[in-house]
Amino acid sequence: MATQQLGELLRGARESKQWSITEAAAMLGTTKSHLFELEQGRSSNPTLRLIAAMVIVCGVRPEAVIATAIPATTIEERTGG
């Protein structure tokens, strides 16, 4: 997963809701330090539960999360695009 892209997506969603890292971590069911590491692109293995929480709680579009997991070149290769 492109951890930097996922981190930027998560940070953008959190900031658009004007939540602190502490508030967002509590809502997502994770620790403040783990959320910080995710936002910085330093955590490369978020759980499916955390990704689902991002979609439900933060309003992140599922296709945006999926796009961070599959490089565009892979999609183009598989679809002939």
C-alpha positions as CSV (number, residue, x, y, z in Angstrom):
1,M,0.0,0.0,0.0
2,A,1.3,3.4,-0.8
3,T,1.6,4.5,2.8
4,Q,2.4,8.1,2.1
5,Q,-0.8,8.5,-0.1
6,L,-2.9,6.8,2.6
7,G,-1.5,9.0,5.3
8,E,-2.2,12.1,3.3
9,L,-5.8,10.9,2.6
10,L,-6.3,10.2,6.3
11,R,-4.8,13.5,7.5
12,G,-6.9,15.5,4.9
13,A,-10.1,13.8,6.1
14,R,-9.2,14.5,9.8
15,E,-8.3,18.1,9.2
16,S,-11.4,18.7,7.1
17,K,-13.4,17.7,10.1
18,Q,-11.2,19.8,12.4
19,W,-10.4,16.9,14.6
20,S,-7.2,16.7,16.7
21,I,-5.1,13.5,16.3
22,T,-6.3,12.6,19.8
23,E,-10.0,13.0,18.9
24,A,-9.6,11.1,15.6
25,A,-7.7,8.3,17.2
26,A,-10.4,7.8,19.7
27,M,-13.1,7.7,17.0
28,L,-11.1,5.3,14.9
29,G,-10.3,3.0,17.8
30,T,-6.6,3.3,17.5
31,T,-3.8,5.1,19.5
32,K,-2.7,8.6,18.9
33,S,0.8,7.4,18.1
34,H,-0.4,4.9,15.6
35,L,-2.6,7.5,13.8
36,F,0.4,9.9,13.7
37,E,2.6,7.1,12.2
38,L,-0.1,6.4,9.6
39,E,-0.5,10.1,8.7
40,Q,3.3,10.4,8.3
41,G,3.4,7.3,6.0
42,R,5.5,5.4,8.5
43,S,3.0,2.6,9.2
44,S,2.7,0.3,6.3
45,N,0.1,-2.2,7.6
46,P,-3.2,-0.6,8.7
47,T,-5.8,-3.2,9.7
48,L,-9.0,-3.7,7.6
49,R,-11.0,-2.6,10.7
50,L,-9.0,0.7,10.7
51,I,-9.6,1.2,7.0
52,A,-13.3,0.5,7.4
53,A,-13.4,3.0,10.3
54,M,-11.7,5.6,8.0
55,V,-14.5,5.1,5.5
56,I,-17.4,5.2,8.0
57,V,-16.2,7.7,10.6
58,C,-14.1,10.1,8.5
59,G,-16.1,9.9,5.3
60,V,-13.2,8.8,3.2
61,R,-14.4,7.4,-0.1
62,P,-13.7,3.6,-0.4
63,E,-12.4,4.0,-3.9
64,A,-9.8,6.5,-2.7
65,V,-8.5,4.1,-0.2
66,I,-8.4,1.3,-2.8
67,A,-6.5,3.6,-5.2
68,T,-3.7,4.0,-2.6
69,A,-3.4,0.2,-2.4
70,I,-3.1,-0.5,-6.1
71,P,-0.6,1.5,-8.1
72,A,-2.1,3.1,-11.3
73,T,0.4,1.2,-13.5
74,T,-1.0,-2.1,-12.1
75,I,-4.6,-1.0,-12.9
76,E,-3.6,0.1,-16.4
77,E,-1.8,-3.2,-17.0
78,R,-4.8,-5.2,-15.9
79,T,-7.4,-3.2,-17.8
80,G,-5.4,-2.6,-20.9
81,G,-5.6,1.2,-20.3
